[in-house]
Amino acid sequence: MPGDSDNKNSLIKEFETTQDIMKHYDLINIRFGVLVQASTYILIYFGFSTLSTNRYVFLYFFPFIVALVILLEIIVAKWFRRHRSFAQIKIKRLLEIEKELGWHQFSMVDEAIKSGKEKTTAIRKLLFIYFCIFPFALTVAYFIILICPHKAVSP
């Protein structure tokens, strides 16, 4: 039956292409995330080094840096959420193809996660914690600097 063979080859090709698309979205996420996070670290360094040479400049402008960091974190979170939704669609299709082919590459992982046998933390929870740490830590640092008395240091 050449039709069954052609259908199987077509499904295998679609399976491979779908995996390639998922890798593409993963790489885009990684590159974008690294770029924005590196920019955030540079911004934080700028805030603590350049602005800290003058306490009053620091106290007035550092809140803007905190707000910019929050904005960057929101942008990255939205970006990840967008690409995660694309990945979910592709994973659903991979599971459908696997079922038709009798394969179990993705379905084994999916079943393990759904059954709770694999103790994992959802990436969205980890990202939420990660994205909240920076603004919170910067805000706490700002208020500590604001509250602590400034002593002039003589050379």
Secondary structure, 3 states (H helix, E strand, C coil): CHHHHHHHHHHHHHHHHHHHHHHHHHHHHHHHHHHHHHHHHHHHHHHHHCHHHCHHHHHHHHHHHHHHHHHHHHHHHHHHHHHHHHHHHHHHHHHHHHHHHCCCHHHHHHHHHHHCCCCCCCHHHHHHHHHHHHHHHHHHHHHHHHHCCCCCCCC
